[in-house]
Amino acid sequence: MGYTKDQLLTRLQDLQIDFGRYDHPTVMTVEAQAKYVGHLGGGLSKNLFLKDKKHRFYVISALASTNVDLKVLSQRLGLGKGGLRMAPEEALQEILQVPLGCVTPFSLVNESARDVSLLLDQGFKNQKFCFFHPLSNDVTISLSAHDLDKFLTSIGRQSSYVDLEATPLVGKDQPPDLVNLVPSSAPVLANTQEKEIPVQIPIQNHVPVEKSTNHKGAVKQSDHSKGKIDKPQNTIDPLASLTDVRKLVEEIIDKTSAAVLSELNKDKESIQQQKEQLGPAVLDGVKKRISLDMENLMMSFKNAAYTQGFHSGIQSLPLHK
């Protein structure tokens, strides 16, 4: 059993850490949290729980306004462009022992998270105080970077502040600058294989395979296939494109970009010259600013869809209606 919200807050009090507490309804996004504490000043935080191909885990904690490019960050850690991805929900529950929407530096308080690497946004140091969930997303607390460091020291952690927006070159003569923050080992999960939640969704234009069922309910191939050696067939997972968060985000961005350009085209006479110069720059800026936030939103949708029924979740997306 991991730390509870009340146990964590008691620990902060025992450490004589000065913090503010703000109770509110359960929130799943930074935008929703901002409705309750955004007017108080300070820095809102966004937090990611990631893993690499060797099953090593990372918590990235950044200001909500910081643009975190996972491809660049992956290269800076020496993992290659595609080395980082969202950690599965099973790992979230077993390693950090917090529910969805509750990842913060405080989730490293549990012994099960001892092998998880923590990267903090250096922008936290410029804030008078920052906002985090204390293991539960129905409460937000505010504290300074100094007091956050004090807490991390109490659990045997050294604070690692990083310029998450930096894009240093990585090559033969320029080794990855964050390689020292890669965990030295990977935690051993109770179930080392990530489970895929079985779902059923009707697929159109699909040719059914002829099957028959015996009296015990077991499914077997029809008689005309007997005596033949089954050959592996290259099949395409019909859900792959729907559950690929990055692909879905790119599709949304493309549609948004097309809509913006369409609006620009409505008044060619007055803004044609400005469009040619500003259009690409504006779109590039939009992509950089919303890509990560959209990925987080889509990941929340994906996890909610698993819980509430994948089919109903897919049907609720405008892109698939």
C-alpha positions in Angstrom: 0.0 0.0 0.0 1.5 3.3 -1.1 1.4 6.7 0.7 -1.9 8.4 1.0 -2.6 12.1 0.5 -3.0 12.6 4.2 0.2 10.8 5.0 2.1 12.9 2.5 0.7 16.2 3.8 1.6 15.1 7.4 5.2 14.4 6.2 5.4 17.8 4.7 4.3 19.3 8.0 6.8 17.2 9.9 9.6 18.6 7.6 8.3 22.1 8.4 7.6 22.8 4.7 5.4 25.8 4.1 2.7 24.9 1.6 -0.8 26.1 0.7 -3.7 23.6 0.3 -6.6 24.0 -2.1 -9.4 21.4 -2.3 -11.4 21.2 -5.5 -13.3 18.6 -7.6 -11.3 15.9 -9.3 -9.5 17.2 -12.3 -7.6 15.3 -15.1 -5.9 18.1 -17.0 -3.9 21.2 -16.3 -6.6 23.3 -17.9 -9.2 21.9 -15.5 -6.9 22.5 -12.5 -6.3 26.1 -13.6 -10.0 26.9 -13.1 -9.5 26.5 -9.4 -5.9 27.7 -8.7 -4.8 29.5 -11.9 -5.9 32.9 -10.5 -3.5 32.5 -7.5 -0.4 33.2 -9.5 2.6 30.8 -9.4 3.4 28.0 -11.9 1.0 25.2 -12.9 2.8 22.0 -13.6 2.4 19.2 -16.1 3.8 15.8 -15.3 4.6 12.8 -17.5 5.3 9.2 -16.5 7.4 7.7 -19.3 9.4 4.5 -20.1 12.1 3.5 -22.5 12.7 0.4 -24.5 14.6 -1.2 -21.6 11.7 -0.7 -19.3 13.3 2.0 -17.3 11.0 4.7 -16.0 11.0 8.5 -15.8 8.9 11.3 -14.3 9.1 14.5 -16.2 7.8 17.5 -14.2 7.6 20.8 -16.1 5.8 24.1 -16.1 2.6 24.0 -18.0 4.0 26.6 -20.4 7.2 24.6 -21.2 7.3 22.9 -24.5 8.7 19.4 -24.0 9.7 17.6 -27.2 9.9 13.9 -26.3 12.0 13.1 -29.4 14.6 15.7 -28.5 14.5 14.7 -24.8 15.0 11.0 -25.8 18.1 11.9 -27.8 19.5 14.0 -24.9 19.1 10.9 -22.7 21.0 8.8 -25.3 17.9 6.7 -26.1 17.5 7.7 -29.8 14.6 9.6 -31.2 11.9 7.0 -30.4 13.3 5.9 -27.0 10.6 7.4 -24.8 6.9 6.7 -24.7 4.0 6.9 -22.2 4.3 4.2 -19.4 1.4 1.7 -19.2 -1.3 2.2 -16.6 -0.2 -1.1 -14.9 3.2 0.5 -14.2 1.6 3.7 -13.0 -0.4 1.7 -10.4 2.4 -0.7 -9.4 5.5 1.6 -9.4 4.2 5.1 -8.5 1.0 3.7 -6.8 -1.1 6.7 -7.8 -4.2 6.9 -10.1 -4.3 8.6 -13.5 -3.9 12.3 -13.3 -1.9 12.2 -10.1 1.7 11.9 -11.3 4.0 14.5 -9.6 7.4 14.5 -8.0 5.6 13.5 -4.8 4.7 10.2 -6.3 8.4 9.2 -5.9 7.8 9.0 -2.1 7.0 5.3 -2.4 9.8 2.7 -2.2 8.5 1.0 -5.3 9.6 4.1 -7.3 13.2 4.1 -6.1 14.5 3.3 -9.6 12.4 6.0 -11.4 14.4 8.9 -12.7 13.1 12.5 -12.1 13.7 15.4 -14.4 12.5 18.8 -13.1 12.0 21.9 -15.2 14.6 24.6 -14.3 11.7 27.1 -14.8 10.4 26.0 -11.4 13.2 28.0 -9.8 12.0 31.2 -11.2 8.5 30.8 -9.7 7.6 32.1 -6.2 5.7 28.9 -5.8 4.4 26.0 -8.0 1.3 23.8 -8.0 1.3 20.0 -7.7 -1.2 17.3 -6.7 -0.3 15.6 -3.5 -1.0 12.0 -4.7 -4.6 12.9 -5.3 -6.1 15.1 -8.0 -8.9 16.5 -5.9 -6.4 18.7 -4.0 -3.6 21.0 -5.2 -0.8 22.3 -3.0 1.6 25.2 -3.6 5.2 25.3 -2.5 8.5 26.8 -3.6 11.2 24.9 -5.5 13.4 25.2 -2.4 10.8 23.4 -0.3 10.3 20.8 -3.1 14.1 20.1 -2.9 13.8 19.7 0.8 11.1 17.0 0.4 13.1 15.2 -2.3 16.2 15.3 0.0 14.1 13.7 2.7 13.4 10.6 0.5 17.0 10.3 -0.7 16.6 12.1 -4.0 18.9 14.7 -5.6 17.0 17.4 -7.5 17.9 17.4 -11.2 16.8 20.7 -12.8 17.0 20.7 -16.6 16.3 23.1 -19.4 13.6 21.0 -21.0 13.3 23.3 -24.1 17.0 23.1 -25.0 17.9 21.4 -28.3 21.6 20.7 -28.1 23.2 18.8 -30.9 24.0 15.2 -30.2 26.6 13.4 -32.2 30.0 11.7 -32.2 31.8 14.7 -30.8 28.8 15.8 -28.7 27.5 13.1 -26.4 24.0 13.3 -24.9 24.0 15.9 -22.1 21.4 14.1 -19.9 22.7 10.5 -20.1 23.6 10.6 -16.4 19.9 10.9 -15.6 19.0 7.5 -17.2 18.1 5.0 -14.4 20.9 2.5 -13.7 18.3 -0.3 -13.4 14.7 -1.1 -14.2 12.1 -2.0 -11.6 10.8 -5.6 -11.6 7.1 -5.6 -12.1 4.8 -8.4 -10.8 3.7 -8.9 -14.4 6.6 -8.1 -16.7 4.5 -8.2 -19.8 2.2 -5.3 -20.5 -1.4 -6.4 -20.8 -3.6 -5.3 -23.6 -7.1 -4.8 -22.5 -9.4 -7.0 -24.7 -11.9 -5.0 -26.5 -14.4 -5.7 -29.2 -15.4 -3.2 -31.9 -17.3 -3.8 -35.1 -15.1 -3.5 -38.2 -16.7 -2.8 -41.5 -15.4 -4.2 -44.8 -13.9 -7.1 -43.0 -14.1 -10.6 -44.6 -15.1 -13.1 -41.9 -13.2 -16.4 -41.4 -15.6 -19.4 -41.6 -15.7 -21.1 -38.2 -17.8 -23.6 -36.5 -18.5 -24.2 -32.8 -18.6 -27.6 -31.1 -21.0 -28.6 -28.3 -18.5 -27.3 -25.6 -18.4 -23.9 -27.1 -14.8 -24.3 -28.5 -14.2 -22.6 -31.8 -12.4 -24.6 -34.6 -11.7 -24.1 -38.2 -14.2 -25.4 -40.7 -13.8 -28.9 -42.2 -12.5 -27.7 -45.6 -9.3 -26.3 -43.9 -8.4 -29.7 -42.3 -5.2 -31.2 -43.6 -3.7 -27.9 -44.5 -0.8 -26.3 -42.7 -1.8 -22.9 -41.3 0.5 -20.2 -42.6 1.1 -17.1 -40.6 -0.8 -14.2 -42.2 0.2 -10.6 -42.1 -2.8 -9.0 -40.4 -3.3 -5.3 -39.5 -4.6 -4.6 -36.1 -7.8 -2.6 -36.8 -7.4 -0.7 -33.5 -3.7 0.3 -34.1 -4.5 3.5 -35.8 -7.2 4.4 -33.3 -5.0 3.9 -30.3 -1.9 5.5 -31.6 -2.0 8.8 -29.7 0.7 10.5 -31.7 -0.9 9.7 -35.0 -4.3 10.9 -33.7 -2.7 14.2 -32.5 -1.0 14.7 -35.9 -4.3 14.1 -37.6 -6.0 16.7 -35.4 -3.1 19.2 -36.0 -3.4 18.6 -39.8 -7.1 19.3 -39.7 -6.6 22.4 -37.6 -3.9 23.6 -39.9 -6.1 23.1 -42.9 -8.9 25.0 -41.3 -6.6 28.0 -40.4 -5.3 28.1 -44.0 -8.8 27.9 -45.3 -9.7 31.0 -43.2 -6.7 32.8 -44.5 -7.7 32.1 -48.1 -11.1 33.8 -47.6 -9.6 37.3 -47.9 -6.8 36.9 -50.4 -6.7 40.5 -51.5 -6.0 42.0 -48.1 -3.8 39.4 -46.5 -2.2 37.5 -49.3 1.3 39.0 -48.7 1.1 38.6 -44.9 -0.2 35.0 -45.3 2.8 33.9 -47.3 5.1 35.1 -44.6 3.2 34.5 -41.4 1.2 31.4 -42.3 4.0 28.8 -42.0 5.5 30.5 -38.9 2.1 30.7 -37.1 1.4 27.0 -37.9 4.8 25.9 -36.7 4.3 27.8 -33.5 0.9 26.4 -32.9 2.2 22.8 -33.4 5.0 23.3 -30.9 2.7 24.7 -28.3 -0.2 22.3 -28.5 1.4 19.0 -29.5 2.3 17.8 -26.0 -0.9 19.1 -24.5 -2.9 17.3 -27.1 -1.0 14.0 -26.5 -1.8 14.3 -22.8 -5.5 14.9 -23.6 -5.6 12.0 -26.0 -3.8 9.7 -23.5 -6.4 10.6 -20.9 -9.1 9.7 -23.5 -7.4 6.5 -24.3 -7.2 5.4 -20.7 -10.8 6.5 -20.0 -11.9 4.6 -23.1 -10.3 1.4 -21.8 -12.1 1.8 -18.5 -15.5 2.8 -19.8 -15.6 0.7 -23.0 -13.4 1.3 -26.0 -16.1 1.3 -28.5 -18.1 4.0 -26.9 -15.0 6.1 -26.5 -14.1 5.9 -30.2 -17.6 6.7 -31.2 -17.5 9.9 -29.1 -14.6 11.3 -31.2 -15.7 13.7 -34.0 -13.0 12.3 -36.3 -14.6 8.9 -36.3 -18.3 9.8 -36.5 
